[in-house]
């Protein structure tokens, strides 16, 4: 593989010699960086870095040299919650939202997730792959290097498998690191309304075994919330998934105090996501656990919902990750630069906390802490180089435009 030397980096951000798996509480303010730096990449990995003074006179022989004068280098963003494989956009429902219909009301009349499930039956794996590759290219250009993608718009065994086959193809075609999550319990299909337990049985007895046997997912997810799946449903599904080696990641407390956070912690979920309704009991449940609190600013913003108490969560010592929830119904954007800005503007995270939430903590929420998320020797060379910017703070401050100039994934300029 090729080697790259990046020189004259104005600031090399998140340089961690012995990085933690995640950053909690006050640690989230810690963002070690090196001014006037170089970064040496070889065989797809970060091999060395330091000040230009250290490099002078000892320049290694490389295939390519990049001059980053006036520019900064960051670890690539790690987007740990998306639904970016989907059959069609849902902008008509967007108009319904403007007119005042709630997320739940749209779902009850067959819109929302059920709308996507209907269109999924008319869409091939190849079509899903083609459209998703365009979205992956878009998010890559905004600086994302690792992404989790969920199924959940099938709500039927064949259709859920169709989505997971598409995600497997994306892993082959895309330079991004991709993790797959099985989300058969995303909504209750119309034909199972009033007999929800039968659908839960189908997820457990029919879907999970085939997903596991074909190795199509690393994680299992449930939408545990008001109007969707109960704590009891979630309990059963997670227990079944874990028997097949699928670790939980939970949609929790987006619409109400649903108990989703507590059931996620009970089953050692890698993350609990959304968290608009998080109080003292939920924070207490998360303290001391290995479960990442993942907030999805795009969804709360788009749906005009309460914002999760991120500031309080960090002040209480929790680890917080930020992700896009990129999906056609409630967060139609995969732009992690925008999420970084929202983390500071809407949730009162400092720029340092926000960057950690979008990198190292996002990596943890995908089980990728040892591979990516920081500038560390031995980790994958997943980085982005900005255009010329004055400060770290400028990255979240100057929202709405793309500040990324060059993306390097697996040690290759992409």
N, C-alpha and C positions, 0 to 999 in steps of 0.2 A: 504493500500500500504506500501511498505517497506521504511526503512529509511537508509541513507548512510551518514557516516562522512568521509570526506577526510581531512587528516591531513598533516602537514609539507609541504604544497605547497610552493615551492620556490617563486613563484609569482602568485597571483590571479589577473587576468587582466580584466579590464573594470568593476570595482566595482562602481556602480552608485546607490546612495541612492534615488535620485529623478531624474531619467533619462529623458532627453528630448525625444520627439518622433523621432527626427532626429538630426544630427549634421551638421552645415553649416560652410563654410569658416574656420576661425581660430579655431572654436570649434572642428574641425576634428583632430586637433593636441592634444586634451585633451583626455588622456587615463588613468584614475585613476586606480591605482593598489596597492595591499597590499603584502608586503614581509612576508615570514614565516607565512603563513596563513592556516586557516581551512575553510571548507565549509560544512554546514550541510543541507542535503536534506531530506524532509519528504513529503509523499503523493504526490510525483511528482513535488514538488515546491522547490525553493530555500527558506530555512527557516531562515538561519543565516549564517553569515561569520564574520571573523575578524582575528586578529593576534593570533598565538598560545599562546602567553602570556595571552590573554583574556580567552582562553579556559581552561587553566591549572586548574585542580581541580574542573571543572564544566562540565566534559564530559557527554553529554547526552547518554542515553541508545539507542543504534541503532542496526539494523539488520546486518549491514556490515560496516567495516572500511577499508579505503584505505590509504596507506602510500604513499604520493607523494613526498618524499624526492628527491630533485634535479630536480623536474618536475614542469611545469607550467600548470595552468588551465585557459582556455579561454571560452567565450560564443561560442557555436557552430556557424559555418558559416551559413549565410542566403543567399541562391542563388536565386535571384529574377527573373531570366530569363532563362528558359530552354525549349527545345523541346525533352525531353528524352524519350517520347513515340513515337517510330517510327518503321516501319516494317522491315527495312534492312539498312545495312551500304552502303556508296556510295564511296568506295575507288577508283573506276574506274574514277570518275570525278576528284578525287585528282590528278590522272596522267594527266588529261586534263589541270588542273590548272598549273601543273609543265611545261607543254608544251606551256603555255602562254595564254590559253583561259580565258577570264574574267568570273566573276560570272554571268553577264548579258548575255554573249554569250552562256554559258552553259544552262541558263534558256530558251533562245530563241529557242534552238534546242530540247527542250523537256526534258532537264536534270533538275538538281536541285530539287526544290520542286515538280515539275510535275512528276519527276521520283519516288519520295516517294509516291505521290498520286496514281500512277499506281500500285505500290506494295501494297498499303494499301487495295485495293480491294481484294487482294488475302490472306489477313491476318485476323485472327479471334481476337475477344476481348481477349480470353484466351491467345493467342500467344503474343499479345501486352503486356498483364499484366506480363507474365512470363519473357519476355526479359527486360521489364522496371524494374522489381523487382531486377534483377541482377545489373542493372545500379544504382538503389537506394542503394543497398548494397555497391557498389563500392564508391559512393560519401559519404556515411555515414562513411566509414572507413577512408576517408580523412578529416573528421571533419564537414561535412554539417549536420545540424539538421532541416532546413526548406528549402523548395524548391517550386518554382512555375513551373507548367508544362502547356504548351500550346497545344491546338489542332492545326490544320492547314495543316496536310498532307492528309486530306480527300478531301477538295474542292468540296464536295457534301454533301447533308444533311445527308444521312445514314452513310457515312464514317466519317464525323465530329462527329456525335453522337457516333459512334463506339469508337473513340479516347477518348471522354469525359466519356463514360461508363468505359473504361479502367482506366482512371485517378480516377474515383470514387472507383473502386475496389482497386487501390493502396492505397487510403486513409484508407481503411479497413485493409489492410495487412501490411503496412509499419509503423515503429515507427516514421518516419519523419513527420513533419508537412507539409502538401501539400496544395497548393492553385492552383485552376484550372482556366485557361484563355481560352476563346473561340476566335479562330483566323481563322474563316472561310475566312477572307480576307487576306490570306497569299500570294496568287498568283492568276493569272487569268487562269482558266482552258483552255486547248487548244481549246475546242469547243466554248469558249466565246471570243476568240481573235477577235478584231474588233467590238465586241458588249459588251464591258466591263460593260456598265450600266445595262445590263440584269442580269449579274452575281451579281452586287451590289444589284439589286432588289431582287434576290434570297436569298442573305445573310440576307437582311432586312425583307422580307416578309415571308420567309419559315424557315430559320435556327434560327434566334434570338428568335422568339416566342417559339419554341419547346425547345431550350436550357434553356430558362428562366423558362418555365412551369415545367420542370423536375428538376430545381435547379442544373444544371450540371456545372455551372461556376460562379465564383465570379467576373470575369473581362472580358472585351472585348478588343480585340487588332486588329490593322490594320497595314499592311506593307505599310506605306505611304512613297513612294520613287520613284525615277526615274525608269521607266519601270514596275512599279507595280501599286499601287493605288494612285490616285490624291488627292489633298487637298479636292476637292469637293466630291469625293467618300468617303473619310474619314469622312468629315463633316456629311454626310447622315448616315453612319453606326454608328458613335458614338452617334448621336442624337437618333437613333432608339434603340441602346443598353441601353442608359441611361433611356429611357422610361420604360424599363424592369428591371431597377435596377442594370445594369451591369456597373461598373465604368471602364473608359478607362485606358489602358496601351498601349503605341504606339511604334511600330518599326519606328524610324525616322532618317533621315539624315545619313544613312549608305553609300549611293551611290552618293548623291548630296545634295545641299542646297534645300531640297524638300518642305519646309514649314511645315514639320511634327512636329517639335518642337512647332511652334506657334499654330498649330491647337490642339495639345495636351494640351497646357496651356489653350487655349480657353475653352476646355471642362473639365478643372480641372483633367486631367489625373493623376493617382497616380504616374506614371513614364513615361518618354520618354527614349527610349533605343537605343543604338548603338552610335549615335552622332559623327561619324567620321567627318562630315562636320558641324562644329559649329563655328559661327563667333560672332561678337559683337552684332548683332541683335538678335541672338538666346539666347545669355547669358542674354541680357537685358530682353527678354521675360520671362526667367526663374526666374529672380530676383523677390523676393517678392511673388512668386507663391507657391502653395503647391505640386508642381510636382517635383519628384526626377529625377535628371539627372543620368541615369544609363549607364555605359560604359561596353562594352563587349570585353575585351582584347583578348580573344581567337580567336574571329572571325576576328578582324583586323590583328592579327598575322598570322592566317592560310591563309587568303586571300591576305596577303601582301598589306593591305590598309593603308591609313593615320591613324595616331593615334589621337583620340579625344583630344582636348586641356585641359586635366584634371587639369593640374597645374594652368593654367589661370583661369579656372572655379572656383576652390577653392579660388584662390587669389582674385577673384571678389565677393566672399561671397556666392557661391552656395554650396549646398549639393551634394555630388557625391557618388553613390553606384557602386560597381563592381560586375559583375555576369559572369557566364560561357558561356551562350548561348549554352549549351550542345546540339548538334544536329548532324546528320550524314553527313551534307554537308559542313558546314563552321566552325564548332567548335566541333570536335569529342572528347571532354574531359569535364568531370564534376569536375575536380580537383580544388577546391577552394584554395588549398595551392599554386598551380601554378598561379592562378589569383592574389593572394596576392603578389607573387614575381613579376609578370608582372606589377602590379600597381606601384611598386617602381622602377623597372628597366626601363620599357618602358614609364611610365607616370609621373615619378619623384615625386610620393607621398612618404612622410616619412613613416616608418613602422607604426607609430601611426595612421596616416591618412588612410593608407591602411587597417589596421585592422578595423577601424570604418566603412570604405566603404564596407567591407565584412561582417559586423555583424549588428550593429544598423541601418545603412542606408539601407542595404539590407532588414532588417526586415520591415522598413517603406515602402519600395517599394512593399511589399506584404500585407500591412495592419496588420502587426504583432508586431508593436512597443510595445504594452502593454503586450505582451506575452513572447517575447524572444529578443535576440540581445545584452543583457548586463547581468552582474551578479548583480541582484537586488532581494531583498527579495520580494516574492510573484510572481515572474515570473517563468515560467516553467524551471525545471532543465534540460536545454539543454546545455551541456558543453562538451568540450574535454580536456583530460589531455595529455600533450605531453610526449615524451620520455625525458630523461635528456638532457636539452639544457641550454646553458650558459646565454642567454639574450633574450629579446623580439625580438630584431633585427634579431636574428638567424633564426626565423621562415620564413621570406621572403628571407633572405640571402641564406640559404642552400637549394636551389631549386632542384627539381628533385627526392627527396626521401620523404617518408611519415614520418613526425615528430610526428604524433598522435599515442599514445599508447592505450588510453581508451576513448570510447565515451559513454556518458550518455545522454539519451533522455527521456523526461517525467519522470525523476527520476530513470530510470532503466539503468543498464549497458547493452549495446546492442552490 
